[in-house]
Amino acid sequence: MARPYNFSAGPAAMPAEVLEIAAREMLDWHGTGMGVMEMSHRGKAFGEIAAQAEADLRELLAVPSHFKILFMQGGGLAENAIVPMNLSHGGVVDFVVTGGWSQNSLKEAGRYARTHLAASNADSRHTTLPDPASWQLSPDAQYVHICSNETIHGVEFQALPDLKALGSHAPLVVDFSSHVASRPVDWSRVGLAFGGAQKNLGPAGLTLVVVREDLLGHALPICPSAFNYKTVADNASMYNTPPTYAIYIAGLTFQWLKRQGGVAAMEARNIAKAKLLYDFLDQSPFYENRVAPDCRSRMNVPFFLKDESRNEAFLAGAQARGLLQLKGHKSVGGMRASIYNAIPIEGVQALVDYLRDFEKEMA
């Protein structure tokens, strides 16, 4: 039986090859007599798993040596609090709001720092990106926060902003949860990047934080020790019990990505997948995507039936064709196809075929 194509925004589809390896190793990892879920995080076996995962991720993302890679918990939502507790010094932090997730980040950071809205695309209903030249950056900002890919609204930065060129010396903080490992990262422009693994790199439970070393050691007194980046870094992410099985599965995913040719190869595939879907939507009088073409996400493609009374029939027909989780986020409605690394181009072609067939059926 063919496996359905899962277009969920997260937790999301994972490579079948990764799941098959995990199934084979479920009861006995490499002759240890233990499954990974049963291992001590301080034992030699899991130490090997974690070290390999970190090394593979550093290679995949070309993370420079002066950045620390941390394996944490709480997802991107928790990082909205953990980042300001570590980097704000209790001062001003700038936010560029481009959708639902950066709006959440702004609100949460207000509990721990003085937030300043430097730019917003709310006037376009989050379908464009504000020109960096128009950003009103604070001269004393402790950092500038962006969400580089908005999962809900389908808006993506095609290049990270150059804060120095904009006259700011603040570090850039990037929530890259939903497009991490889908395209290269220009680390010369980044102070810290974070993301939940459950969209593009593995299962829910693991949060990745990549932080420049000079930003460590400045946590507010109220910051819990398990969330203090310096404490986590000094203990190689083993200060408290980490999400061991999620790290293991993410590690298998990193190895799978390397076998596919790495991030450069995945980016080429993602460009082709996104083009296939957007090209069909743009020529169809039956569907519409409302995001400006210059900032459309390659990972999350929201779209609408122009006659929304047909939504339920569309979703039922998709389910019958093995095309799952296409309903849009409740805050915006419509449909959304998340076409992360694990979705092959055959899955996108199957979706386009169904979109075409449904349109003809409704004509």
C-alpha positions in Angstrom: 0.0 0.0 0.0 1.4 3.4 -1.0 2.0 5.7 1.9 -0.2 8.9 1.9 1.4 12.3 1.5 1.2 14.3 4.7 1.1 18.1 4.2 0.9 18.9 7.9 2.6 22.1 9.1 4.0 20.3 12.2 4.4 17.8 13.6 5.1 17.0 10.0 6.0 14.3 7.6 9.3 12.5 8.1 11.4 10.5 5.7 10.2 6.9 5.5 13.8 5.8 5.5 14.4 7.4 8.9 11.3 5.8 10.4 12.4 2.4 9.1 15.8 2.7 10.7 14.3 3.7 14.0 11.9 0.8 13.8 14.7 -1.7 13.3 16.6 -0.2 16.2 13.7 0.2 18.5 14.6 -2.7 20.8 18.3 -2.8 20.4 20.5 0.1 19.4 23.8 -1.1 17.9 24.0 -4.2 20.1 23.7 -2.4 23.4 20.6 -4.5 24.3 18.7 -1.2 24.9 16.5 1.0 22.8 17.4 4.7 22.7 14.3 5.6 24.8 15.7 3.4 27.6 19.3 4.8 27.7 20.7 7.1 30.3 21.5 10.5 28.8 24.8 10.3 30.6 25.8 6.9 29.3 28.4 6.3 26.6 25.9 5.1 24.0 23.7 8.1 24.1 26.7 10.3 24.3 27.8 9.0 20.9 24.3 9.6 19.5 24.2 13.2 20.7 27.8 14.0 19.6 27.2 12.6 16.1 23.9 14.6 15.8 25.6 17.8 16.8 28.5 17.2 14.4 26.2 16.3 11.5 24.0 19.4 12.1 27.0 21.7 12.3 28.2 20.2 8.9 24.8 20.5 7.3 24.1 24.1 8.3 27.8 25.1 8.0 27.7 26.5 11.5 30.9 28.3 12.3 33.0 27.2 15.2 32.3 30.3 17.3 28.6 29.3 17.6 27.3 26.8 20.1 24.6 24.3 19.1 22.2 23.5 22.0 19.6 20.8 22.2 16.8 22.1 24.3 13.0 21.7 25.0 9.9 23.8 24.9 9.7 24.4 21.1 9.8 27.8 19.5 7.1 29.1 21.8 9.3 28.6 24.9 12.2 30.3 23.1 10.0 33.4 22.8 10.6 33.7 26.6 14.1 32.1 26.8 15.7 34.4 24.3 14.8 37.6 26.1 15.8 36.1 29.4 19.2 35.4 28.0 19.8 38.3 25.6 17.7 41.3 26.5 19.7 42.6 29.6 16.3 43.9 30.6 16.6 46.5 27.9 14.9 47.3 24.6 14.5 44.6 21.9 13.3 45.2 18.4 10.7 43.1 16.6 9.8 42.8 12.9 6.3 41.4 12.8 5.5 39.5 9.6 2.8 37.0 10.8 1.4 35.1 13.6 4.6 33.6 15.0 6.6 36.9 15.2 3.5 38.5 16.7 3.5 35.8 19.4 7.2 36.4 20.0 6.7 40.1 20.5 3.9 39.6 23.0 5.9 37.0 25.1 9.1 39.0 25.1 7.2 41.9 26.7 7.2 39.9 29.9 11.0 40.2 30.2 12.1 43.2 28.2 10.9 46.5 26.7 9.7 45.6 23.2 9.7 47.9 20.3 7.8 47.3 17.0 10.4 48.2 14.4 8.3 47.1 11.4 5.1 45.2 10.5 3.3 43.9 7.5 -0.1 43.9 9.2 -1.5 46.5 6.8 -1.1 43.9 4.0 -2.6 41.2 6.2 0.8 39.5 6.4 1.1 39.0 2.6 4.2 41.1 2.0 7.5 41.8 3.8 8.3 45.3 5.1 11.3 46.8 3.2 14.3 46.7 5.6 15.1 50.3 4.6 11.8 51.3 6.3 12.5 49.5 9.6 12.6 51.8 12.6 15.4 50.2 14.6 16.2 51.3 18.1 19.7 52.7 18.6 20.1 50.8 21.9 18.4 47.5 20.9 19.8 44.4 22.6 18.8 42.3 19.6 16.5 42.4 16.6 14.0 39.5 16.2 12.6 38.1 13.0 10.7 35.0 12.0 12.4 34.1 8.8 9.5 31.8 7.6 6.0 32.4 8.8 4.4 29.0 8.9 0.8 30.2 9.1 0.8 33.1 6.6 3.4 31.6 4.1 5.8 34.6 4.1 9.5 33.9 3.9 12.6 36.1 3.9 14.5 35.2 0.8 17.7 36.7 2.4 18.4 37.6 6.0 18.6 41.3 6.7 22.0 42.9 7.0 21.6 44.9 10.3 25.0 46.5 10.0 24.0 48.0 6.6 20.9 49.3 8.3 23.0 51.1 11.0 22.3 48.6 13.8 25.0 46.7 15.7 22.5 44.6 17.6 22.6 40.8 17.0 19.9 39.3 14.8 17.7 36.7 16.4 16.0 34.4 13.9 13.2 32.0 14.4 13.9 29.5 11.6 11.6 26.7 12.9 9.8 26.0 9.7 12.5 26.3 7.1 15.7 25.2 8.9 17.8 22.9 6.6 15.8 23.9 3.5 18.2 26.6 2.5 21.6 27.9 3.6 22.0 30.3 6.5 24.2 33.4 6.3 25.7 33.1 9.8 27.7 36.3 9.3 24.3 38.1 9.8 23.1 36.0 12.7 23.6 36.2 16.5 21.2 33.4 17.4 18.8 31.1 15.5 16.3 28.8 17.1 13.6 26.4 15.9 11.5 23.4 16.9 12.6 20.3 15.1 9.0 19.0 14.4 8.5 20.8 11.1 11.6 20.0 9.1 14.1 18.0 11.1 12.4 15.4 13.3 9.7 14.8 16.0 8.2 17.2 18.5 10.1 17.7 21.7 13.5 18.9 20.4 14.4 22.6 20.1 17.5 23.7 18.3 19.4 26.8 19.4 22.5 28.0 17.5 24.0 30.9 19.5 27.2 33.0 19.0 29.5 32.4 21.9 29.9 36.1 22.8 26.2 36.2 23.6 26.4 33.6 26.4 26.6 34.5 30.0 24.2 37.4 30.2 21.0 35.8 31.4 18.6 37.7 33.7 18.6 36.6 37.3 15.0 35.3 36.9 16.2 32.9 34.1 15.8 29.2 35.2 19.1 27.5 35.2 17.9 24.9 32.7 17.1 27.7 30.2 20.4 29.6 30.7 22.2 29.2 27.4 25.6 29.3 29.1 24.7 26.6 31.5 23.3 24.5 28.7 26.4 25.1 26.6 28.8 24.4 29.4 27.1 21.1 30.0 26.9 20.1 26.3 23.1 20.1 26.4 23.1 17.6 29.3 22.5 19.9 32.2 19.1 18.4 32.6 17.7 15.3 30.9 17.3 16.3 27.2 14.7 14.9 24.8 16.8 11.9 24.1 14.7 10.0 21.6 13.9 13.2 19.7 17.6 13.9 19.4 18.2 10.4 18.1 15.5 10.8 15.4 16.7 14.2 14.5 20.2 12.7 14.2 18.9 10.1 11.8 17.3 12.9 9.8 20.5 14.8 9.6 22.2 11.7 8.2 19.4 11.3 5.7 19.8 14.9 4.6 23.5 14.3 4.1 22.8 11.3 1.9 20.4 13.4 -0.2 23.3 15.8 -0.9 22.9 18.2 2.0 21.2 21.6 2.2 22.2 22.8 -1.3 20.6 19.8 -2.9 17.5 20.1 -0.7 17.2 23.8 -1.6 17.2 22.9 -5.3 14.5 20.4 -4.7 12.5 22.8 -2.6 12.7 25.5 -5.3 11.3 23.0 -7.9 8.5 21.8 -5.6 7.4 25.3 -4.7 7.5 26.4 -8.4 5.4 23.4 -9.4 2.7 24.3 -6.9 2.7 28.0 -7.2 2.7 27.9 -11.0 -0.5 25.8 -10.9 -2.2 28.0 -8.4 -1.3 31.2 -10.3 -2.8 30.0 -13.6 -6.0 28.7 -12.0 -9.2 30.8 -11.8 -10.5 28.4 -9.1 -7.7 28.8 -6.4 -5.7 31.7 -5.2 -2.5 32.4 -3.2 -2.5 35.9 -1.7 1.2 36.2 -0.8 3.3 38.6 -2.8 5.5 36.5 -5.2 8.8 38.0 -3.9 8.3 36.6 -0.4 6.4 33.4 -0.9 7.4 30.6 1.4 9.0 27.5 -0.2 7.8 25.5 2.8 4.3 26.6 3.7 1.9 27.4 0.8 -1.5 28.8 2.0 -4.2 28.9 -0.7 -7.9 29.4 -0.9 -10.8 28.1 -3.0 -12.4 31.2 -4.5 -15.8 29.5 -3.6 -15.2 28.5 0.0 -18.5 26.7 0.2 -16.6 23.8 -1.5 -13.9 23.6 1.2 -15.3 20.5 2.9 -15.7 18.6 -0.4 -12.2 19.5 -1.3 -10.7 18.2 1.9 -12.8 15.0 1.7 -11.6 14.4 -1.8 -8.0 15.0 -0.8 -8.3 12.5 2.0 -9.6 9.9 -0.4 -6.6 10.5 -2.6 -4.1 10.1 0.2 -3.4 13.8 0.5 -3.6 14.6 4.2 -3.6 17.6 6.5 -4.4 20.3 3.9 -6.7 22.4 6.1 -5.4 25.9 6.7 -4.6 27.3 10.1 -7.8 28.3 12.1 -6.7 31.9 12.3 -6.6 32.4 8.5 -8.8 29.6 7.1 -8.5 28.2 3.6 -5.9 25.5 2.8 -2.2 25.1 3.4 0.3 22.6 2.0 3.5 22.3 3.9 6.1 20.9 1.6 9.0 20.3 3.9 12.2 18.4 3.0 10.5 15.0 3.6 7.8 15.7 1.0 9.1 14.5 -2.4 8.3 16.2 -5.7 6.0 13.3 -6.5 3.9 14.3 -3.5 3.6 17.9 -4.8 2.7 16.5 -8.3 0.0 14.3 -6.7 -1.4 17.4 -5.0 -1.3 19.5 -8.3 -3.1 16.6 -10.1 -5.8 16.6 -7.5 -6.2 20.4 -7.6 -6.7 20.1 -11.3 -9.1 17.2 -11.1 -11.2 18.9 -8.4 -11.4 22.1 -10.4 -12.6 20.2 -13.4 -15.1 18.2 -11.3 -16.6 21.5 -9.9 -16.8 23.2 -13.3 
